Amino acid sequence: MVFPERFSDLPDYAFPRLRKLLDVHGPGGDPIAMTIGEPRHAFPDWVGEVLAAYVGEFAKYPPNEGTPELLAAISGWIGRRYDVDVAPDRIMALNGTREGLYNAAMALCPETKGGGRPVILTPNPFYQVYAVAALSVGAEPVYVNAMAETGHLPDFASLPKDILDRTAIAYICSPANPQGAVADAAYWRTLIGLAEAHDFQIFADECYSEIWRDTAPVGALQIAAEMGADPERVVVFHSLSKRSNLPGLRSGFVAGGPGSIARIRQLRAYAGAPLPLPLQRVAERVWAEESHVEESRALYQRKYQIADQVLEGVPGYVGPPAGFFLWLPVADGEGAALKLWQETGVRVLPGSYLSRDTAEGNPGAGYIRVALVAPTQEMQRGLSLIRDCLYD
C-alpha cells in the first residue's frame, strides 16, 4: 500500500521510538515507568455500579452526538467551572479527545485560506495528533517553538503576516503537555484577538485543566465570552481521562459555536464512533460529581511538593503550575533517557520525541518529560534516582 506523500513528513510516534532506544538494553534496576501520561489515581468507586446498571444498553446503537443527559451534564459542568452558558447543541461527546482533536480539523479546515494552502499552527513541543490532523487535511503545519523564553507557550503573534493570513486553525494546549505552562487571561485575549484579526479558529486542548497547583486555569471559552468574540472562534476539548482518572472510558467532549459543532456532528454521522451507551451513562454521572476530582487534585498537589523537595537545587528545575509532567532540563534528552534506563531502571521520555526540528533548533532536545502518575512512594524513588543519576 502506498501512503500519500504528505505523510512522509510524519515522524515515528514517541513511544515506538522510545522502545527502539531503550529495549535493546537491560534496566539498571527495578523498572519505574515515568513516561506515559496514564493517570493511576483512583477513579470513583461507584463507576462499576453505574456500568452494571446500564450494561443492557450495549444492545443499542448509541446516539451520535451523546445522550441528552450527558450533553446536559457537560453543559452544567462548563457553567460551574467557567461561568459560561454553553447550550447542549454546542457540545458533542467524544470517544476520547484524540478523536475530536483530529476530526475537528477534518470537519472545519477549509481547502484554501488567504489565497493559498491553509496553515495549521501547532505549539512545539506538541501532542502528535495536531500534526497528523494538519497533514491529513492537506494543510501546511507550522511549528511554533514554546520555550522558556516564551513562557513555554507559543508566541503566535510573532509569526509573519502572510502566515497568519493563511492560518485556518491554531492548536494550543493549556495547561501545556509537556511543560505544564498555563495560558493566563492576557494570553487568551491576545490569541483570540489575533484569531479575530486574521480570521482563524483556535482549537484549545484543555484536557489537563483540572490538575493544578494553586489556581484553577482560566478557559478559552470563558475569555472569548468576556470579549464578545465570534462564538465560532474557539473550539475547546476536554476529557475524563485526566480529570477523573478514567483513560479507558474514552470519554471527552468538544464544545464551540453552533456552526462548528454541527459540522463536527455531521462528520461523526458518517465516519465516527460514538461512545457506547453504558459508558455514556457513567460519563453523565462523572461530569456531575466533583469530590473525586478534588481528592485527586490534592494528591497531585502533594506530588508537586515532593518534586520540589527532591529536585531542589537542580539547575533549571521549575515546578509546573499545572498538569502532571515535569519538563526537566538536561544536556541531551536521548542520552539522559538511555543513561537513566541503563543505570537505574527509570524510564522517561526524551523531549525531542515530542517536538520537531525548526530553523531555531529542536526545543525539546535539551529536556526529558517525567510523568508524576505513579504511586507517591514509587514516584519519589524515581525522582531521587533521576536526581542522583543525572544531576549529582
JOHUDA-V907528 format. One record per helix or strand of 2 or more residues. SS is the DSSP state (H for helix, E for strand). FROM is the first residue (numbers start at 1). TO is the last residue. If there is no record, write none. Layout:
ss | from | to
SS | FROM | TO
SS | FROM | TO
This chain:
ss | from | to
H | 5 | 9
H | 14 | 22
E | 32 | 33
H | 47 | 53
H | 55 | 59
H | 68 | 82
H | 88 | 90
E | 91 | 94
H | 97 | 108
E | 119 | 124
H | 129 | 136
E | 140 | 145
H | 148 | 150
H | 156 | 158
H | 161 | 166
E | 167 | 173
H | 185 | 198
E | 201 | 205
H | 220 | 227
E | 234 | 239
H | 240 | 243
H | 247 | 249
E | 252 | 255
H | 258 | 271
H | 277 | 287
H | 291 | 310
E | 325 | 329
H | 333 | 344
E | 346 | 347
E | 349 | 350
H | 351 | 354
E | 357 | 358
E | 361 | 362
E | 367 | 371
H | 376 | 390
